[in-house]
């Protein structure tokens, strides 16, 4: 039975890898691929020349000056220049190449990051490679839509997710400085996605990691800003204008019914705006709900901040809560690989039912994007506001937001009740065999079997 299971999981890995290479990566290196990278690439080149990277006309000129094509040109309506100045430092080595070469290098980097995530997660879960769960986890990671389609579009979120996962593995191994630097680089590109993980490690009392990450992140931001200020570039008004334009009624980042593409986002505003059109009420509810969840989580972390067996469950909560308060598109949900990892690790534990539910929720909601397909096919108003059938708009279309809310609530429940258990025997040694742990049925609710 063991060999039979391993055989079929190996076939699944081969199939999803083949699909990744044949469809997603092939498109990424094509002339019309990696469209999410174009604005970042061109804006970085503008920054390198000491000009305003938030001036869309300069961004477009730089794009065509270095091999860019019309098919994926930077578009102020769909891909506005809104990345922070620190991003340009990280992207500068790539932007030194002409676009055709940069596109290929980035596609290979995305592929390498997906491979690194798939290889790191079984180690993070403490699952040996001879265990079918390791191969199943690899298959699930490669099949995850935010990673596959994000790589196809050249989305920087893929590299950011990889850096966060590698930082988590390094932190679990007891490293301090390297994980901090990795998180700082991730923060330089996507602060709302990577920043909560730095805060989490500070809560856990890993001060060297958190401090090194904060220092490097602030340093990158200062260098990015100083480059512009020393050249007399008034960049802040341009950034603000681009952010406001992207969030205007009907724009690409608008979570209200005025945007036909709002269900591509996974932040809580999308769900709440199906219940009310009042933006002030929505903002208040988001702050209150996410704030209360964050406070509860912080209290749970501080209760047993040195218990490494809780770490995977805690990382999963951070991943879920990071997506809810502000704008995130579904490719940012790649950080939910932590939930899949916790689920695989928690199968031989008292939290088996919750682990199965978590993995099913992530797989059903994020291997493909049902919300995107349904939003395009279901009947809706022909002009804004784009309303759908009552009930469908509230319960079905924001299915991915509901999934993240459910995962956050369930994992907080696991952490809360798990803290009341007092294990009769602690097994924290790295060499612990999975079969032994399964037999002991330790109430290590986070599911991890790796300790210091």
C-alpha positions in Angstrom: 0.0 0.0 0.0 2.9 2.4 0.9 4.6 1.8 -2.5 1.2 2.0 -4.3 0.5 5.4 -2.8 4.0 6.7 -3.5 3.7 5.6 -7.1 0.5 7.5 -7.7 1.7 10.6 -5.9 4.9 10.5 -8.1 2.7 10.5 -11.2 0.7 13.5 -9.9 4.0 15.4 -9.3 5.1 14.6 -12.8 1.8 15.7 -14.3 1.7 19.1 -12.5 5.3 19.7 -13.2 4.7 19.0 -16.9 1.7 21.4 -16.9 3.9 24.1 -15.1 6.6 23.8 -17.7 4.5 23.3 -20.8 1.8 26.0 -20.1 2.9 28.5 -17.5 6.6 28.8 -18.0 6.3 28.5 -21.7 4.0 31.5 -21.7 6.3 33.4 -19.2 9.2 33.4 -21.7 7.0 34.2 -24.7 6.9 37.7 -26.2 3.5 38.3 -24.6 4.5 36.8 -21.2 5.6 38.1 -17.8 3.2 41.1 -18.1 3.1 41.7 -14.4 6.9 42.4 -14.4 6.9 45.0 -17.2 6.1 48.1 -15.1 8.5 47.1 -12.3 11.2 46.5 -14.9 10.7 49.8 -16.7 10.2 51.8 -13.5 13.5 50.4 -12.2 15.3 51.5 -15.3 13.9 55.0 -14.8 15.0 55.0 -11.2 18.5 53.9 -12.3 18.8 56.9 -14.5 17.8 59.2 -11.7 14.3 60.1 -13.0 10.8 59.7 -11.6 9.8 56.0 -11.6 6.1 57.0 -11.0 5.9 59.1 -14.1 4.0 56.7 -16.4 5.2 58.5 -19.6 8.8 58.0 -18.6 8.2 54.4 -17.7 6.7 53.8 -21.1 9.6 55.5 -22.9 12.1 53.4 -21.0 10.2 50.3 -21.8 10.4 50.7 -25.5 14.0 51.9 -25.3 15.1 48.6 -24.0 13.4 45.9 -26.1 9.8 46.2 -24.8 6.9 45.3 -27.0 3.4 46.6 -27.4 1.7 43.4 -26.3 2.8 43.8 -22.6 3.6 47.5 -22.4 3.2 49.1 -18.9 -0.3 50.2 -18.6 -1.4 52.9 -16.1 -4.9 51.4 -16.0 -3.9 47.8 -15.3 -0.2 47.8 -14.1 0.4 51.3 -12.6 3.8 52.0 -11.1 3.1 51.7 -7.3 6.0 49.6 -6.0 8.1 51.4 -3.2 11.5 52.8 -4.0 13.2 49.9 -2.2 11.9 47.6 -4.9 14.1 49.3 -7.5 17.3 48.4 -5.6 16.4 44.7 -5.6 15.3 44.7 -9.2 18.3 46.8 -10.5 20.5 43.8 -11.4 17.7 42.4 -13.5 16.8 45.7 -15.1 20.4 46.0 -16.3 19.5 43.5 -19.1 17.4 44.2 -22.1 13.8 43.1 -21.7 14.0 39.9 -23.7 16.9 38.7 -21.6 15.5 40.0 -18.3 12.2 38.1 -19.1 14.0 34.8 -19.5 16.2 35.3 -16.4 13.1 36.2 -14.3 11.2 33.1 -15.6 14.0 30.9 -14.6 14.2 32.6 -11.2 10.5 32.0 -10.7 10.8 28.4 -11.6 13.8 28.0 -9.2 11.8 29.7 -6.4 8.9 27.3 -6.9 11.3 24.4 -6.8 12.9 25.8 -3.7 9.5 26.2 -2.0 8.6 22.6 -2.9 11.9 21.3 -1.5 11.8 23.5 1.7 8.3 22.7 2.9 8.7 19.0 3.7 11.8 19.9 5.7 9.9 22.7 7.4 7.2 20.2 8.3 9.6 17.6 9.5 8.4 15.1 7.0 11.0 12.7 5.5 11.2 12.3 1.8 10.3 8.6 2.1 7.0 9.6 3.5 4.2 9.9 0.9 3.2 13.2 2.5 6.4 14.8 1.3 5.6 14.1 -2.4 2.0 15.0 -1.9 3.1 18.4 -0.5 5.3 18.9 -3.5 2.5 18.1 -5.9 0.1 20.5 -4.0 2.6 23.3 -4.1 3.3 23.0 -7.8 -0.4 22.8 -8.5 -1.3 25.9 -6.5 -2.7 28.5 -8.8 -1.2 31.6 -7.3 2.3 30.1 -7.9 1.6 28.7 -11.4 -0.2 31.6 -12.8 1.9 34.1 -10.9 5.0 32.6 -12.6 3.3 32.8 -16.0 2.7 36.5 -15.5 6.2 37.2 -14.1 4.6 38.3 -10.8 7.2 39.4 -8.1 5.0 37.7 -5.5 6.5 34.4 -6.4 10.0 35.4 -5.5 8.7 37.1 -2.4 6.9 33.9 -1.3 10.0 31.9 -1.9 12.1 34.2 0.3 9.5 34.0 3.1 9.5 30.2 3.0 13.3 30.0 3.0 13.5 32.5 5.8 11.0 30.4 7.8 13.1 27.3 7.2 16.3 29.1 8.3 14.6 30.4 11.4 13.4 26.9 12.3 17.0 25.7 12.0 18.1 28.4 14.5 19.6 30.8 12.0 19.2 34.5 12.8 20.9 36.9 10.4 20.2 35.1 7.1 16.4 34.7 7.5 16.3 38.4 8.6 18.0 39.5 5.4 15.8 37.3 3.2 12.7 38.8 4.8 14.1 42.3 4.4 14.5 41.7 0.6 11.0 40.4 0.5 9.8 43.5 2.4 11.6 45.7 -0.1 9.4 44.3 -2.9 6.1 43.6 -1.1 6.0 45.1 2.4 2.4 44.2 3.1 3.0 40.5 2.4 6.4 40.0 4.0 6.3 42.6 6.8 3.9 40.6 9.1 6.3 37.8 9.2 9.0 40.1 10.6 6.6 41.2 13.2 5.8 37.6 14.0 9.4 36.7 14.7 9.7 39.7 17.0 6.7 38.4 18.9 8.4 35.0 19.2 11.4 36.8 20.8 13.8 36.1 17.9 15.2 39.6 18.2 18.3 39.2 16.1 16.3 37.9 13.2 13.7 40.6 13.5 16.2 43.4 14.1 18.5 42.4 11.2 15.5 42.2 8.9 14.2 45.6 10.0 17.6 47.3 9.7 18.2 45.9 6.2 14.6 46.7 5.1 14.9 50.3 6.3 18.4 50.6 4.7 17.1 49.5 1.4 14.2 51.9 1.6 16.5 54.8 2.5 18.9 54.1 -0.4 15.9 53.9 -2.8 14.6 57.2 -1.6 18.0 59.0 -1.4 18.7 58.1 -5.0 15.6 60.0 -6.0 16.0 62.9 -3.6 19.7 63.5 -4.6 18.5 64.0 -8.1 15.8 66.4 -7.1 13.0 64.0 -8.1 9.6 64.9 -6.6 8.5 61.2 -6.5 6.1 61.1 -3.6 3.2 63.0 -5.3 3.5 60.7 -8.3 3.3 57.6 -6.1 0.3 58.9 -4.3 -1.4 59.8 -7.5 -0.8 56.4 -8.9 -2.1 54.7 -5.8 -5.3 56.9 -5.7 -5.9 56.3 -9.4 -5.5 52.5 -9.0 -8.1 52.6 -6.1 -10.6 54.9 -7.8 -14.1 53.8 -8.7 -13.9 51.1 -11.4 -10.1 51.0 -11.3 -8.0 47.9 -11.1 -7.7 47.9 -7.3 -11.2 49.0 -6.5 -12.9 46.4 -4.2 -16.5 47.8 -4.8 -19.1 46.8 -7.3 -17.9 49.5 -9.7 -15.0 47.2 -10.7 -15.7 44.1 -12.8 -12.4 42.6 -11.7 -12.9 43.0 -7.9 -13.1 39.2 -7.3 -9.5 38.8 -8.4 -8.6 40.3 -5.1 -8.6 38.3 -1.8 -8.6 41.0 0.8 -11.6 41.4 3.2 -12.9 44.6 1.6 -14.1 42.6 -1.4 -16.3 40.5 0.7 -17.6 43.3 2.9 -18.4 45.5 -0.1 -20.9 42.8 -1.3 -22.8 43.6 1.9 -22.6 47.4 2.0 -21.6 50.2 -0.4 -20.4 52.4 2.5 -16.6 52.5 2.3 -16.3 54.0 5.8 -18.2 51.1 7.4 -16.1 48.6 5.4 -12.8 50.3 6.5 -14.0 50.3 10.1 -15.1 46.6 10.0 -11.8 45.5 8.4 -9.7 47.3 11.1 -11.9 45.9 13.9 -12.0 42.3 12.7 -8.4 41.9 11.6 -7.2 43.9 14.6 -9.1 41.7 17.1 -7.8 38.6 15.3 -4.2 40.0 15.4 -4.5 40.8 19.1 -5.8 37.3 19.9 -3.0 35.8 17.8 -0.3 37.9 19.5 -1.6 36.8 22.9 -1.5 33.1 21.8 2.1 33.5 20.5 3.3 35.2 23.7 1.8 32.4 25.8 4.3 29.8 24.6 6.6 31.7 22.3 9.4 29.2 22.7 7.4 26.1 21.6 8.6 25.3 18.1 5.9 22.7 17.5 3.4 25.6 17.3 5.4 27.4 14.7 3.8 26.0 11.5 0.3 26.8 12.8 1.4 30.3 13.7 3.0 30.9 10.3 -0.2 29.8 8.7 -2.2 32.3 10.7 0.3 35.0 9.8 -0.1 34.1 6.1 -3.9 34.3 6.3 -4.1 37.5 8.3 -1.5 39.2 6.1 -3.9 38.8 3.1 -7.0 40.3 4.7 -6.5 43.9 5.8 -5.3 45.7 2.6 -5.1 45.1 -1.2 -3.9 41.7 -2.3 -4.6 39.9 -5.6 -4.9 36.1 -5.6 -1.3 35.6 -6.6 -0.2 36.9 -3.2 -2.1 33.9 -1.7 0.9 31.7 -2.5 1.9 32.3 1.1 -0.9 29.8 2.0 1.7 27.1 1.3 2.2 27.3 5.0 -1.3 26.1 5.6 -0.7 23.1 3.2 2.5 22.4 5.1 0.8 22.5 8.5 -2.0 20.2 7.2 0.4 17.6 6.0 2.4 17.7 9.2 -0.7 17.6 11.4 -2.2 14.5 9.8 -0.7 12.1 12.4 -1.9 14.3 15.3 -5.0 15.0 17.3 -5.8 17.7 14.8 -6.2 15.4 11.8 -9.8 16.6 11.0 -8.8 20.2 11.0 -5.7 19.4 8.9 -7.8 17.7 6.2 -10.3 20.6 6.2 -7.5 23.2 5.8 -5.9 21.3 2.9 -9.2 20.8 1.2 -10.1 24.5 1.6 -6.8 25.7 0.1 -6.9 23.2 -2.7 -10.6 23.8 -3.7 -10.1 27.6 -3.6 -6.6 28.2 -4.9 -5.5 25.3 -7.2 -7.8 27.0 -9.7 -9.6 30.3 -9.3 -13.3 29.6 -9.2 -14.1 33.2 -8.5 -12.5 34.5 -11.7 -14.4 32.0 -13.8 -17.7 32.5 -12.1 -17.4 36.3 -12.3 -17.0 36.2 -16.0 -19.7 33.6 -16.7 -22.5 34.4 -14.3 -25.1 37.0 -15.3 -24.5 40.5 -14.0 -25.4 44.1 -14.6 -24.3 45.3 -18.0 -22.8 48.6 -16.6 -21.5 49.6 -13.2 -22.2 48.9 -10.5 -21.7 45.3 -11.6 -24.1 43.4 -9.4 -24.8 39.7 -9.4 -27.7 37.6 -8.0 -28.2 38.2 -4.3 -26.6 35.4 -2.4 -24.3 34.5 -5.2 -22.5 37.8 -4.9 -22.1 37.5 -1.1 -21.4 33.7 -0.7 -20.1 32.3 -4.0 -18.0 34.9 -5.8 -15.9 35.9 -2.8 -15.2 32.2 -2.2 -11.4 32.8 -1.9 -11.9 35.5 0.8 -14.3 33.2 2.7 -11.6 30.5 2.5 -9.0 32.7 4.0 -11.3 33.9 6.8 -12.2 30.3 7.5 -8.6 29.2 7.6 -7.6 32.1 10.0 -10.5 31.3 12.3 -9.8 27.6 12.4 -6.1 28.0 13.0 -6.7 30.4 15.8 -9.0 27.8 17.3 -6.3 25.2 17.0 -3.8 27.5 18.6 -6.1 28.5 21.4 -7.2 25.0 22.4 -3.8 23.4 21.7 -2.2 25.7 24.3 -4.2 23.9 27.0 -2.6 20.5 26.3 0.2 19.3 28.5 2.2 16.6 26.6 3.3 13.7 28.7 6.4 13.3 26.6 8.2 15.8 24.5 10.0 14.7 21.4 11.9 17.6 19.9 14.9 15.8 18.4 15.4 16.3 14.7 15.9 12.6 14.2 12.4 11.6 15.5 10.9 9.1 13.1 7.5 9.9 11.7 6.1 6.4 12.5 7.2 6.7 16.1 5.4 10.1 16.4 2.3 8.7 14.8 2.2 5.8 17.3 2.7 8.2 20.2 -0.1 10.5 19.1 1.4 13.4 20.9 -1.0 16.3 21.2 1.5 18.5 19.4 -1.4 20.4 17.8 0.7 22.4 15.4 1.7 19.1 13.7 5.4 19.9 13.3 7.9 17.3 14.5 11.0 19.5 14.2 12.5 21.2 17.2 15.6 23.2 18.0 
